[in-house]
């Protein structure tokens, strides 16, 4: 745990209040058996699974009781979003710094009927303020690197940085959204009181286009043309990696093309990040910006 600057905490709580008000929802932590069961049902509705449930009630209770975060968003008393996180540790690259305690945000979902209201952002900012209040200055989570809308939220709106590429991280997944796909994930690091995060939340860190980055020396490492994704040689300290417009639609219409996207993005991103590169931005036209 760390000592949090009271001004940073106060600003985080204001940010959360503004986001919650804008979403027209109510966000709070969940504690009762009934609330935890409602959150479980929400996740199962978003990720239908033949195994029955993504997380059991006793696991939810154990995580909540042991200092984890379970939060819900409500619209007129009905839960429309929920988020689950537990405590974790990150080993520093500098042995003298040891381990860094963080909150690992494992599951977050909003029901389709409540989409496009900023409820997901409201939950994340509520979680940020909660973490800082409890002496935690970092939240990490994984997301599918091919899902452009999630990349935009994580990198642009929230100001996170992708620090690890995890090949088939969860193994075979059987829910309807992920079945049949390698579960590759990017690990997103959100340093809650950093200037980068504060700038992103304030809207002062405007995203640039791919052409803007190319004009200042970036090189394309993965582009897309009429044939689909194409890996190209690049050596600049900043590389651009194209993403599909809508990978969910591509999976539905062309499984072979979806698999090409998976393998080509992996082929470019995994070695760059494993050698110390970081995904620091997403262009306005949907390309990762990787600093190596």
LINKA-V570512 format. One record per residue. RES is the residue in one letter. SS is DSSP state (H for helix, E for strand, L for the rest). OMEGA is omega in radians with two decimals (none if undefined). D_CENTER is the distance of its C-alpha to the mean C-alpha in Angstrom with 1 decimal. Layout:
BEGIN
[[RES | SS | OMEGA | D_CENTER] [RES | SS | OMEGA | D_CENTER]]
END
This chain:
BEGIN
[[X | L | -3.09 | 22.2] [X | L | 3.05 | 22.9] [X | L | -3.07 | 25.0] [X | L | 3.07 | 23.0] [X | L | -3.13 | 24.8] [X | H | 3.12 | 26.1] [X | H | 3.10 | 25.5] [X | H | 3.12 | 21.8] [X | H | -3.14 | 21.5] [X | H | 3.11 | 23.7] [X | H | 3.13 | 21.6] [X | H | 3.13 | 18.4] [X | H | 3.06 | 20.4] [X | H | 3.12 | 21.7] [X | H | -3.14 | 18.4] [X | H | -3.14 | 17.3] [X | H | -3.14 | 20.8] [X | H | -3.11 | 20.6] [X | H | 3.13 | 17.3] [X | H | 3.13 | 18.7] [X | H | -3.14 | 22.0] [X | H | -3.11 | 20.7] [X | H | -3.10 | 18.9] [X | L | 3.09 | 22.3] [X | L | 3.01 | 20.9] [X | E | -3.11 | 21.5] [X | E | 3.11 | 18.8] [X | E | 3.05 | 20.1] [X | E | -3.07 | 19.7] [X | L | -3.06 | 21.3] [X | L | -3.05 | 24.2] [X | L | 3.09 | 26.8] [X | H | -3.10 | 27.2] [X | H | 3.14 | 27.3] [X | H | -3.14 | 24.0] [X | H | 3.10 | 22.2] [X | H | 3.12 | 23.9] [X | H | 3.09 | 22.8] [X | H | 3.10 | 19.1] [X | H | -3.14 | 19.7] [X | H | 3.13 | 21.5] [X | H | 3.12 | 18.7] [X | H | 3.13 | 16.2] [X | H | 3.08 | 19.2] [X | H | -3.13 | 19.8] [X | H | -3.14 | 16.4] [X | L | -3.14 | 16.5] [X | L | -3.07 | 20.3] [X | E | 3.09 | 21.5] [X | L | 3.11 | 25.1] [X | L | 3.02 | 24.7] [X | L | -3.09 | 24.7] [X | L | 3.10 | 21.6] [X | L | -3.10 | 18.2] [X | L | -3.07 | 19.2] [X | L | -3.12 | 22.7] [X | H | -3.11 | 24.1] [X | H | 3.06 | 25.4] [X | H | 3.10 | 22.1] [X | H | 3.13 | 20.6] [X | H | -3.13 | 23.7] [X | H | -3.14 | 23.6] [X | H | -3.14 | 20.1] [X | H | -3.06 | 20.9] [X | H | -3.07 | 24.3] [X | L | 3.04 | 23.3] [X | L | 3.07 | 21.2] [X | L | -3.11 | 17.8] [X | E | 2.95 | 16.0] [X | E | -3.08 | 16.5] [X | E | 3.12 | 16.1] [X | E | 3.04 | 17.3] [X | E | -3.04 | 17.8] [X | E | 3.05 | 21.3] [X | E | -3.06 | 23.3] [X | L | 3.07 | 27.0] [X | L | 3.14 | 26.6] [X | E | -3.14 | 24.6] [X | E | -3.14 | 21.1] [X | E | 3.10 | 18.8] [X | E | 3.14 | 15.3] [X | E | -3.11 | 14.3] [X | E | -3.12 | 11.9] [X | E | 3.11 | 12.9] [X | E | 3.12 | 12.4] [X | E | -3.12 | 15.1] [X | E | 3.09 | 16.5] [X | E | 3.11 | 16.1] [X | E | 3.09 | 17.6] [X | E | 3.07 | 16.9] [X | E | -3.14 | 20.0] [X | L | 3.04 | 20.8] [X | L | 3.09 | 22.3] [X | L | -3.08 | 25.2] [X | H | -3.12 | 27.2] [X | H | -3.11 | 28.7] [X | H | 3.07 | 25.4] [X | L | -3.07 | 24.9] [X | E | 3.10 | 21.9] [X | E | 3.12 | 19.2] [X | E | 3.11 | 18.2] [X | E | 3.00 | 14.7] [X | E | 3.11 | 12.9] [X | E | -3.11 | 10.7] [X | E | -2.93 | 8.6] [X | E | -3.08 | 9.5] [X | E | 3.06 | 9.8] [X | E | -3.08 | 9.1] [X | E | 3.04 | 11.3] [X | E | 3.12 | 13.7] [X | L | -3.09 | 17.0] [X | H | -3.10 | 17.9] [X | H | 3.11 | 20.9] [X | H | -3.11 | 18.8] [X | L | 3.04 | 16.4] [X | L | 3.04 | 16.6] [X | L | -3.11 | 17.6] [X | L | -3.11 | 14.6] [X | H | 3.09 | 14.4] [X | H | 3.10 | 10.6] [X | H | 3.13 | 10.7] [X | H | 3.11 | 13.8] [X | H | -3.13 | 12.4] [X | H | -3.12 | 9.7] [X | H | 3.00 | 12.7] [X | H | 3.11 | 15.0] [X | H | 3.11 | 13.0] [X | H | -3.13 | 13.1] [X | H | 3.12 | 16.8] [X | H | -3.12 | 17.4] [X | H | -3.14 | 16.1] [X | H | 3.12 | 18.3] [X | H | -3.13 | 21.1] [X | L | 3.06 | 21.1] [X | L | 3.14 | 21.2] [X | L | -3.04 | 17.6] [X | L | -3.14 | 16.3] [X | E | 2.98 | 13.0] [X | E | 3.05 | 9.9] [X | E | 3.03 | 7.8] [X | E | 3.11 | 5.5] [X | E | 3.01 | 5.6] [X | E | 3.14 | 5.0] [X | L | -3.07 | 8.3] [X | L | -3.12 | 9.3] [X | L | -3.05 | 11.8] [X | L | -2.99 | 10.1] [X | H | -3.09 | 10.9] [X | H | 3.09 | 10.0] [X | H | 3.09 | 6.3] [X | H | -3.13 | 6.9] [X | H | 3.09 | 9.2] [X | H | -3.01 | 7.3] [X | H | -3.03 | 4.9] [X | H | -3.02 | 8.2] [X | H | -3.05 | 10.9] [X | H | -3.09 | 10.8] [X | L | 3.09 | 9.1] [X | L | 3.08 | 10.4] [X | L | 3.09 | 8.1] [X | E | 3.08 | 9.5] [X | E | -2.97 | 8.9] [X | E | -3.13 | 11.7] [X | E | 3.02 | 12.4] [X | E | -3.02 | 12.8] [X | E | -3.08 | 13.5] [X | L | 3.11 | 16.1] [X | L | -2.93 | 16.5] [X | L | -3.08 | 14.6] [X | L | -3.02 | 15.4] [X | L | -3.12 | 18.7] [X | L | 3.09 | 20.0] [X | L | -3.00 | 18.2] [X | L | 3.11 | 20.6] [X | E | -3.00 | 18.8] [X | L | -3.09 | 19.6] [X | L | -3.00 | 16.3] [X | L | -3.05 | 16.1] [X | L | 3.08 | 19.8] [X | L | -3.11 | 21.4] [X | L | 2.96 | 18.4] [X | L | -3.04 | 17.7] [X | L | 3.05 | 14.4] [X | L | 3.13 | 13.1] [X | E | 2.89 | 9.6] [X | E | 3.05 | 8.2] [X | E | -3.08 | 7.7] [X | E | 3.11 | 5.8] [X | E | -3.08 | 8.6] [X | E | 3.13 | 9.0] [X | E | -2.75 | 12.8] [X | L | -3.11 | 13.7] [X | L | -3.06 | 17.2] [X | L | 3.07 | 17.0] [X | H | -3.13 | 18.8] [X | H | -3.13 | 15.9] [X | H | 3.14 | 13.7] [X | H | 3.11 | 16.9] [X | H | 3.12 | 17.7] [X | H | -3.11 | 14.5] [X | H | 3.12 | 15.0] [X | H | -3.14 | 18.7] [X | L | -3.11 | 18.3] [X | L | -3.13 | 20.4] [X | L | -3.05 | 18.2] [X | L | 3.08 | 19.0] [X | L | 3.12 | 17.5] [X | L | 3.08 | 20.2] [X | L | 3.05 | 21.4] [X | H | 3.13 | 21.9] [X | H | 3.11 | 25.5] [X | H | -3.14 | 25.0] [X | H | 3.12 | 23.3] [X | H | -3.12 | 26.0] [X | H | -3.14 | 28.6] [X | L | 2.97 | 27.8] [X | L | 3.07 | 27.9] [X | L | 3.09 | 24.6] [X | E | 3.13 | 25.2] [X | E | 3.09 | 23.8] [X | E | 3.03 | 22.7] [X | E | 3.12 | 21.7] [X | E | 3.10 | 23.1] [X | E | 3.07 | 23.8] [X | E | -3.06 | 27.3] [X | L | 3.13 | 29.4] [X | L | -3.08 | 29.1] [X | E | -3.11 | 25.3] [X | E | -3.13 | 23.2] [X | E | 3.07 | 25.4] [X | E | 3.13 | 24.9] [X | L | -3.13 | 27.0] [X | L | 3.12 | 28.3] [X | L | -3.13 | 26.8] [X | L | -3.11 | 27.6] [X | L | 3.11 | 26.6] [X | L | 3.04 | 24.4] [X | E | -3.11 | 21.8] [X | E | 3.09 | 20.9] [X | E | -3.10 | 19.4] [X | E | -3.10 | 17.7] [X | E | 3.04 | 18.0] [X | L | 3.08 | 15.7] [X | L | 3.12 | 17.2] [X | L | -3.11 | 17.7] [X | L | -3.05 | 16.7] [X | H | 3.14 | 16.2] [X | H | 3.10 | 16.8] [X | H | 3.13 | 20.1] [X | H | 3.10 | 21.0] [X | H | -3.13 | 20.6] [X | H | -3.00 | 22.9] [X | H | -3.01 | 25.4] [X | L | -3.08 | 25.5] [X | H | -3.14 | 24.2] [X | H | 3.12 | 25.8] [X | H | 3.10 | 24.0] [X | H | 3.13 | 20.6] [X | H | 3.07 | 21.5] [X | H | 3.10 | 22.6] [X | H | -3.12 | 19.3] [X | H | -3.03 | 17.6] [X | H | -3.13 | 20.3] [X | H | 3.08 | 20.7] [X | H | 3.09 | 17.1] [X | H | -3.07 | 17.3] [X | H | 3.14 | 20.8] [X | H | -3.00 | 19.8] [X | H | -3.01 | 16.4] [X | H | 3.13 | 17.2] [X | H | 3.12 | 20.5] [X | H | -3.08 | 19.4] [X | H | 3.14 | 16.6] [X | H | 3.10 | 18.9] [X | L | 3.06 | 21.5] [X | L | 3.11 | 19.6] [X | L | -3.14 | 17.8] [X | E | 3.03 | 14.6] [X | E | -2.97 | 12.4] [X | E | -3.09 | 13.0] [X | E | 2.99 | 12.9] [X | E | -3.12 | 13.1] [X | L | 3.14 | 16.6] [X | L | 3.13 | 17.9] [X | L | 2.91 | 19.0] [X | L | 3.04 | 15.8] [X | E | 2.98 | 16.2] [X | E | 2.99 | 14.1] [X | E | -3.06 | 16.0] [X | E | 3.03 | 16.5] [X | E | -3.07 | 18.7] [X | L | none | 20.9]]
END
